[in-house]
Amino acid sequence: MEGSWISILPFLVVIPIAVWTKQVLPGLLVGLLIGSYLHTPSLIGGMETMLHYIVQALIDKNNIEIIVFLYAFSGLIGMIKTSGGIKGFVEKAAEKIDTKKKALLLTYVSTIGTFSAPTFRFVTIAPIMRALLKKVKMTTKELGFVIETTATPIIVLIPVATAFVGYMVSIIQISLQNQKITEDPYTMFIKSIPYNFFAFVIILVGIYLSFFHHSKSNAPTQVETKAEEEDWHTCHPAVSKDLPSKPWNLLVPLILVILLTLFLTWWSGHTKANSFFGAFIKADVLQAMVVSLLITILLSAFFFLFQRFKINDLITSFVTGGNDLMSVVLLLSVVWGLSSVAEDLGFSQFITAHSGWIPQMFVTPLLFLFGAAVSYFIGSAWGTWGILMPLGVSIASVSGISLPLIIGAVFASGSFGAFSSPLSDDTNTIAKILNLSVVDYARYKLKPALIAAVIAAVLYTATIFFI
């Protein structure tokens, strides 16, 4: 279809509805519905078209693999929680840590084994830090800030074995397909990592606060005293007193999934390349991650059964954990459908015809700042990425700007909202575990997050002259 202004209507509707409702999904659904009726303007035809786009997205091989990965990954985390892996790790770590330096080092070093998802990081590290609050001479807000800088900002930079990878690759893939770009989406993701400037800057801020900044007041506040007095076992169900304490039930599955992912990724590409590192470039990474995860789940289940855990409890915890991500699966299917219907309405052609007036040096920073604002008001990195990635890739293909640079800027904009927004899951989870006021904590984080965002915008402006 020839590009016209109506092709951008679905996206124009998404953002204000998402901001108004403080939820991403309603805006995406309305955008998809409007796009479907613009494509097929009849009472029944619009609904049939919407169903068609969703079904087409869900039967795509790569998309199915992504859904299986996300569900199975969350299911494995559910099994680890039920088997006492997280609680055991927290208790053992809390026993051995007796100084601020050791506690903060543990926060960073533990990223190696708990980088799979932000919530997973929070429930393994935040309870430890809460238990050691008297020994860690930082305010609770500073402590939460440091923990958060080791979660989403680091996880978005890791290219394997995380809950983010499949989603991030999938939205790159649909955006590239819409533009008829034949680049490999996973390779584009790898190339975009160095350009996620916000993530790098905020990580550095966290390191500064951890090891070089001295809090003006070490006296505990009323909230901090309350956090110290309460038993940390009550801060999250994953560390409940009712669970067993078995740290190896966390470590064994994580070691397995990481090693198997690396091996099977190399294995899937070693016949197509002449070097060890070349095999990783030629590999079918998504399939390798899915297979590695399924093998890990099977071996972990046997490991848990050997410890006399009931099979019914393991199955229930797996299904419950997997169901926790069904909202993400729904979000994904709508994002895929919305991108496809907008493209069929001529979205790319419209962007091509009407975005050439923007000076090239300002395209990337403006896209980043716009995305940062959107992500802050909707509180969702994934929603922001789904909304902006098709737009970013379209603009990049028109303006000749580096695709990895644009993709990195889109991911950085979503990372800003996930980190700083009072509506984000990250903010609410860490505030709950550390017994902080969500609004006060979000307000505390906003200033350093804005400073990091400004630095990132300057870097995006300068980078265009070097690539």
PLY file of the C-alpha trace (Angstrom):
ply
format ascii 1.0
element vertex 467
property float x
property float y
property float z
element edge 466
property int vertex1
property int vertex2
end_header
0.00 0.00 0.00
1.23 3.50 -0.83
2.40 5.43 2.21
0.10 8.14 3.57
-0.49 9.86 6.88
-3.01 7.21 7.95
-0.16 4.68 8.19
1.14 6.44 11.32
-2.26 6.63 13.03
-1.86 3.30 14.87
1.40 4.50 16.45
0.03 7.98 17.18
-2.78 6.38 19.17
-0.58 3.96 21.12
1.54 6.44 23.06
-1.16 8.78 24.50
-3.34 5.82 25.53
-0.36 4.08 27.16
0.55 7.26 29.05
-3.06 7.88 30.11
-3.73 4.31 31.30
-0.18 3.78 32.64
-0.34 0.45 30.79
1.26 -0.47 27.46
-1.11 -3.22 26.33
-4.34 -1.16 25.98
-2.58 1.35 23.72
-1.08 -1.39 21.57
-4.42 -3.19 21.25
-6.23 0.00 20.22
-3.43 0.77 17.75
-3.70 -2.70 16.24
-7.49 -2.43 16.07
-7.35 0.95 14.32
-4.71 -0.32 11.90
-6.81 -3.38 11.11
-9.93 -1.30 10.36
-7.91 1.10 8.22
-6.67 -1.92 6.28
-10.12 -3.54 6.02
-12.81 -0.91 6.71
-15.79 -3.11 7.52
-17.39 -4.20 10.79
-16.37 -7.86 10.58
-13.43 -7.38 8.22
-11.45 -5.27 10.70
-11.75 -7.89 13.43
-10.82 -10.66 10.99
-7.79 -8.66 9.89
-6.65 -8.11 13.48
-6.96 -11.83 14.18
-5.05 -12.58 10.97
-2.08 -10.42 11.97
-1.91 -11.88 15.47
-2.15 -15.47 14.21
0.46 -14.85 11.52
2.81 -13.53 14.19
2.23 -16.50 16.47
2.83 -19.17 13.83
6.19 -17.76 12.75
8.96 -20.24 13.67
11.25 -17.68 15.30
8.38 -16.14 17.22
7.30 -19.53 18.54
10.86 -20.19 19.71
10.87 -16.85 21.52
7.57 -17.64 23.28
8.81 -21.11 24.29
12.04 -19.59 25.60
10.29 -16.93 27.67
7.73 -19.33 29.15
10.27 -22.07 29.88
12.76 -19.62 31.34
10.21 -18.20 33.76
9.11 -21.74 34.58
12.68 -22.72 35.49
12.91 -19.71 37.82
9.67 -20.90 39.44
11.18 -24.33 40.08
14.32 -22.77 41.54
12.24 -20.66 43.93
10.13 -23.61 45.10
13.17 -25.82 45.65
14.72 -23.22 47.96
17.56 -22.24 45.65
17.15 -18.50 46.03
16.52 -18.63 49.78
19.56 -20.90 50.30
21.82 -18.60 48.29
20.66 -15.55 50.25
21.20 -17.22 53.63
24.68 -18.53 52.79
25.77 -15.20 51.37
24.41 -13.27 54.36
26.38 -15.53 56.73
29.70 -14.87 55.01
29.41 -11.14 54.28
30.51 -8.94 57.18
31.68 -5.65 55.62
30.34 -3.02 53.23
33.09 -3.74 50.70
32.31 -7.47 50.63
28.60 -6.79 50.32
29.03 -4.42 47.40
31.54 -6.73 45.69
29.01 -9.55 46.03
26.39 -7.31 44.40
28.57 -6.94 41.30
30.20 -10.38 41.19
26.88 -12.17 41.62
25.75 -10.68 38.32
27.72 -13.51 36.68
25.23 -16.05 37.97
22.00 -14.05 38.29
21.90 -11.90 35.16
18.93 -13.75 33.72
16.24 -11.20 34.61
15.94 -8.04 36.76
13.45 -9.53 39.21
15.69 -12.58 39.60
18.57 -10.24 40.47
16.46 -8.37 42.98
15.21 -11.42 44.89
18.72 -12.86 45.16
20.65 -9.70 46.07
18.25 -7.24 47.73
17.31 -9.55 50.65
21.04 -10.08 51.36
21.65 -6.35 51.43
18.58 -5.81 53.57
19.85 -8.39 56.06
23.20 -6.55 56.14
21.81 -3.02 56.27
23.62 -2.16 59.49
26.98 -3.25 58.05
26.54 -1.49 54.71
27.00 2.18 55.57
24.72 3.58 52.89
21.22 4.95 52.98
18.56 2.49 51.86
17.83 4.59 48.76
21.52 4.56 47.78
21.58 0.82 48.33
18.54 0.30 46.13
20.07 2.53 43.45
23.30 0.50 43.41
21.40 -2.80 43.22
19.29 -1.52 40.32
22.36 -0.46 38.35
23.41 -4.13 38.36
20.05 -5.29 36.99
18.38 -3.97 33.80
21.33 -1.74 32.71
23.64 -4.77 32.77
21.13 -7.35 31.54
20.36 -5.37 28.35
24.07 -5.62 27.47
24.30 -9.42 27.83
23.71 -11.31 24.55
22.90 -14.82 25.87
20.78 -16.64 28.46
18.62 -13.70 29.61
14.87 -13.14 29.54
15.52 -10.02 27.44
17.48 -11.46 24.51
14.63 -13.25 22.77
12.34 -10.24 22.95
14.99 -7.74 21.86
16.01 -9.86 18.87
12.38 -10.42 17.88
11.51 -6.72 17.63
14.69 -6.10 15.64
13.70 -8.94 13.35
10.18 -7.67 12.60
11.52 -4.13 12.08
14.19 -5.33 9.64
11.66 -7.47 7.77
9.34 -4.48 7.38
12.17 -2.56 5.72
13.21 -5.54 3.57
16.63 -5.46 5.26
18.36 -8.84 5.12
20.75 -8.32 8.04
20.71 -11.00 10.74
18.71 -9.61 13.72
20.91 -11.23 16.36
24.03 -9.82 14.73
22.38 -6.40 14.72
21.65 -6.79 18.43
25.30 -7.65 19.15
26.48 -4.65 17.13
24.04 -2.33 18.93
25.29 -3.18 22.43
28.17 -0.64 22.45
25.64 2.09 21.59
23.38 1.59 24.59
25.00 4.64 26.15
22.49 5.14 28.94
23.16 1.66 30.33
26.93 2.22 30.40
26.66 5.66 32.01
24.24 4.61 34.75
26.40 1.56 35.55
29.37 3.89 36.06
27.25 6.08 38.33
26.39 2.98 40.37
30.06 2.02 40.68
30.88 5.55 41.83
28.16 5.43 44.50
29.34 1.99 45.59
33.05 2.54 46.05
33.92 6.24 45.85
30.98 8.17 47.31
30.51 8.67 51.04
26.96 9.26 52.19
26.49 12.60 53.96
24.56 10.91 56.73
25.03 7.36 57.89
22.39 7.66 60.57
19.52 5.28 59.81
16.18 6.83 59.02
12.92 5.59 60.45
12.28 3.56 57.31
15.77 2.04 57.42
15.40 1.14 61.11
12.11 -0.52 60.32
13.75 -2.46 57.49
16.50 -3.63 59.83
14.09 -4.75 62.54
11.81 -6.74 60.25
12.82 -10.26 59.28
14.12 -10.17 55.70
12.37 -13.51 55.02
9.13 -11.53 54.74
10.36 -9.23 51.95
9.61 -11.63 49.07
7.94 -15.06 48.62
11.14 -16.44 47.03
12.94 -16.22 50.40
10.01 -17.22 52.62
10.70 -19.10 55.86
8.45 -21.92 54.64
10.88 -22.81 51.83
13.87 -25.13 52.23
17.38 -23.65 52.12
19.35 -25.23 49.26
21.77 -22.84 47.50
22.89 -25.48 44.98
19.35 -25.56 43.63
20.07 -22.08 42.32
23.68 -22.54 41.26
23.38 -25.87 39.41
20.59 -24.81 36.99
22.27 -21.46 36.28
25.65 -23.05 35.60
23.98 -25.63 33.37
22.03 -23.12 31.28
25.02 -20.83 30.79
27.46 -23.61 29.82
24.94 -25.39 27.58
24.01 -22.14 25.84
27.65 -21.36 25.07
28.38 -24.90 23.90
25.26 -25.35 21.74
25.66 -21.88 20.26
29.18 -22.82 19.16
27.97 -26.25 18.03
25.21 -24.84 15.80
27.71 -22.65 13.96
30.98 -24.57 13.99
30.33 -26.31 10.65
29.62 -22.94 8.97
32.75 -21.10 10.13
36.52 -21.53 10.03
37.26 -20.22 13.51
36.05 -20.66 17.08
34.64 -17.14 17.37
33.30 -17.29 13.82
31.09 -20.19 14.90
29.25 -17.92 17.34
28.57 -15.40 14.56
27.20 -18.08 12.21
25.16 -19.85 14.92
21.40 -20.00 15.27
21.61 -18.42 18.71
17.91 -18.37 19.52
17.47 -22.06 18.79
20.61 -22.87 20.79
19.27 -20.92 23.78
15.89 -22.67 23.62
17.41 -26.15 23.39
19.88 -25.37 26.18
17.06 -24.17 28.38
14.92 -27.24 27.76
17.84 -29.56 28.56
18.54 -27.57 31.72
14.91 -27.84 32.82
14.97 -31.61 32.33
18.26 -32.12 34.18
17.25 -29.72 36.95
13.95 -31.57 37.43
15.86 -34.84 37.93
18.23 -33.04 40.31
15.28 -31.79 42.37
13.51 -35.17 42.29
16.70 -36.81 43.59
16.33 -34.52 46.62
12.82 -35.92 47.16
10.87 -32.89 45.97
7.40 -33.92 44.80
6.90 -33.98 41.05
3.48 -32.31 41.43
5.07 -29.38 43.29
7.74 -28.99 40.61
5.18 -29.06 37.80
2.98 -26.55 39.61
5.90 -24.20 40.24
7.00 -24.49 36.59
3.52 -23.69 35.27
3.02 -20.87 37.78
6.39 -19.37 36.84
5.68 -19.67 33.13
2.25 -18.11 33.52
3.90 -15.06 35.08
5.17 -14.19 31.60
1.91 -14.77 29.71
1.29 -11.01 29.79
4.63 -10.59 28.00
3.65 -13.20 25.40
0.40 -11.29 24.80
2.35 -8.03 24.56
4.70 -9.59 22.03
1.91 -10.92 19.81
0.25 -7.50 19.69
3.56 -5.73 18.99
4.26 -8.12 16.12
0.76 -7.64 14.72
0.87 -3.84 15.06
4.22 -3.62 13.27
2.94 -5.77 10.41
-0.34 -3.91 9.89
1.41 -0.52 10.02
3.87 -1.69 7.40
1.06 -2.92 5.14
-0.55 0.53 5.47
2.63 2.09 4.06
4.41 3.17 7.24
7.92 2.84 5.77
7.04 4.78 2.65
5.51 7.59 4.70
8.60 7.85 6.93
10.82 7.81 3.85
8.91 10.71 2.31
8.63 12.91 5.40
11.68 12.48 7.63
14.42 13.76 5.36
14.21 17.31 6.78
15.66 16.31 10.18
19.43 17.06 10.37
21.24 13.74 10.52
23.20 14.59 13.67
19.99 15.16 15.65
18.01 12.09 14.57
19.51 9.62 17.05
19.55 11.88 20.16
15.99 13.07 19.46
14.79 9.47 19.06
16.53 8.53 22.32
15.08 11.47 24.28
11.59 10.90 22.88
11.78 7.20 23.76
13.12 8.02 27.23
10.11 10.29 27.87
7.70 7.63 26.62
9.31 4.88 28.71
9.23 7.07 31.83
5.51 7.76 31.54
4.51 4.18 30.69
7.11 2.50 32.91
7.92 -0.26 30.44
11.17 -0.89 28.58
9.66 -3.69 26.53
6.64 -1.62 25.54
8.85 1.29 24.51
11.06 -0.97 22.41
8.03 -2.49 20.69
6.60 0.94 19.87
9.79 2.70 18.75
11.92 0.03 17.07
9.92 -0.02 13.79
10.09 3.79 13.70
13.83 3.83 14.47
14.75 1.26 11.84
12.57 3.04 9.26
14.29 6.36 9.95
17.73 4.73 9.86
17.04 3.18 6.46
15.93 6.56 5.09
18.62 8.78 6.60
21.57 6.43 6.16
22.34 6.45 9.89
24.04 3.36 11.29
21.45 0.69 12.13
23.31 -0.52 15.25
23.46 3.08 16.51
19.71 3.60 16.11
18.89 0.19 17.60
21.17 0.90 20.55
19.45 4.27 21.11
16.00 2.65 21.14
17.14 0.06 23.68
18.76 2.82 25.76
15.52 4.84 25.80
13.57 1.90 27.18
16.29 1.21 29.74
15.85 4.77 31.05
12.18 4.21 31.85
12.72 0.76 33.36
15.32 2.28 35.67
13.78 5.62 36.63
10.00 5.42 36.25
7.85 5.07 39.40
5.61 2.82 37.30
8.31 0.31 36.32
8.43 -3.21 37.73
12.08 -2.65 38.71
11.31 0.38 40.87
8.32 -1.22 42.56
10.05 -4.55 43.21
13.19 -3.09 44.77
11.13 -0.59 46.83
8.98 -3.41 48.19
11.95 -5.61 49.12
13.85 -2.77 50.79
10.68 -1.36 52.38
10.95 2.03 50.65
8.29 4.47 49.51
7.98 3.95 45.74
7.43 7.65 45.02
10.30 8.85 47.24
12.65 6.22 45.86
11.75 7.04 42.24
12.25 10.74 42.95
15.69 9.99 44.42
16.74 8.06 41.26
15.41 10.59 38.79
18.21 13.18 39.07
21.14 10.78 38.36
19.05 9.08 35.68
18.41 12.41 33.95
22.12 13.29 34.15
22.95 9.92 32.55
20.29 10.53 29.86
21.75 13.95 28.99
25.25 12.45 28.74
23.85 9.69 26.51
22.13 12.24 24.25
25.41 14.16 23.87
27.21 10.92 23.00
24.59 10.08 20.36
25.04 13.54 18.84
28.83 13.20 18.75
28.92 9.57 17.58
27.35 10.38 14.22
30.62 12.10 13.22
32.68 8.96 13.82
30.66 6.14 12.24
0 1
1 2
2 3
3 4
4 5
5 6
6 7
7 8
8 9
9 10
10 11
11 12
12 13
13 14
14 15
15 16
16 17
17 18
18 19
19 20
20 21
21 22
22 23
23 24
24 25
25 26
26 27
27 28
28 29
29 30
30 31
31 32
32 33
33 34
34 35
35 36
36 37
37 38
38 39
39 40
40 41
41 42
42 43
43 44
44 45
45 46
46 47
47 48
48 49
49 50
50 51
51 52
52 53
53 54
54 55
55 56
56 57
57 58
58 59
59 60
60 61
61 62
62 63
63 64
64 65
65 66
66 67
67 68
68 69
69 70
70 71
71 72
72 73
73 74
74 75
75 76
76 77
77 78
78 79
79 80
80 81
81 82
82 83
83 84
84 85
85 86
86 87
87 88
88 89
89 90
90 91
91 92
92 93
93 94
94 95
95 96
96 97
97 98
98 99
99 100
100 101
101 102
102 103
103 104
104 105
105 106
106 107
107 108
108 109
109 110
110 111
111 112
112 113
113 114
114 115
115 116
116 117
117 118
118 119
119 120
120 121
121 122
122 123
123 124
124 125
125 126
126 127
127 128
128 129
129 130
130 131
131 132
132 133
133 134
134 135
135 136
136 137
137 138
138 139
139 140
140 141
141 142
142 143
143 144
144 145
145 146
146 147
147 148
148 149
149 150
150 151
151 152
152 153
153 154
154 155
155 156
156 157
157 158
158 159
159 160
160 161
161 162
162 163
163 164
164 165
165 166
166 167
167 168
168 169
169 170
170 171
171 172
172 173
173 174
174 175
175 176
176 177
177 178
178 179
179 180
180 181
181 182
182 183
183 184
184 185
185 186
186 187
187 188
188 189
189 190
190 191
191 192
192 193
193 194
194 195
195 196
196 197
197 198
198 199
199 200
200 201
201 202
202 203
203 204
204 205
205 206
206 207
207 208
208 209
209 210
210 211
211 212
212 213
213 214
214 215
215 216
216 217
217 218
218 219
219 220
220 221
221 222
222 223
223 224
224 225
225 226
226 227
227 228
228 229
229 230
230 231
231 232
232 233
233 234
234 235
235 236
236 237
237 238
238 239
239 240
240 241
241 242
242 243
243 244
244 245
245 246
246 247
247 248
248 249
249 250
250 251
251 252
252 253
253 254
254 255
255 256
256 257
257 258
258 259
259 260
260 261
261 262
262 263
263 264
264 265
265 266
266 267
267 268
268 269
269 270
270 271
271 272
272 273
273 274
274 275
275 276
276 277
277 278
278 279
279 280
280 281
281 282
282 283
283 284
284 285
285 286
286 287
287 288
288 289
289 290
290 291
291 292
292 293
293 294
294 295
295 296
296 297
297 298
298 299
299 300
300 301
301 302
302 303
303 304
304 305
305 306
306 307
307 308
308 309
309 310
310 311
311 312
312 313
313 314
314 315
315 316
316 317
317 318
318 319
319 320
320 321
321 322
322 323
323 324
324 325
325 326
326 327
327 328
328 329
329 330
330 331
331 332
332 333
333 334
334 335
335 336
336 337
337 338
338 339
339 340
340 341
341 342
342 343
343 344
344 345
345 346
346 347
347 348
348 349
349 350
350 351
351 352
352 353
353 354
354 355
355 356
356 357
357 358
358 359
359 360
360 361
361 362
362 363
363 364
364 365
365 366
366 367
367 368
368 369
369 370
370 371
371 372
372 373
373 374
374 375
375 376
376 377
377 378
378 379
379 380
380 381
381 382
382 383
383 384
384 385
385 386
386 387
387 388
388 389
389 390
390 391
391 392
392 393
393 394
394 395
395 396
396 397
397 398
398 399
399 400
400 401
401 402
402 403
403 404
404 405
405 406
406 407
407 408
408 409
409 410
410 411
411 412
412 413
413 414
414 415
415 416
416 417
417 418
418 419
419 420
420 421
421 422
422 423
423 424
424 425
425 426
426 427
427 428
428 429
429 430
430 431
431 432
432 433
433 434
434 435
435 436
436 437
437 438
438 439
439 440
440 441
441 442
442 443
443 444
444 445
445 446
446 447
447 448
448 449
449 450
450 451
451 452
452 453
453 454
454 455
455 456
456 457
457 458
458 459
459 460
460 461
461 462
462 463
463 464
464 465
465 466
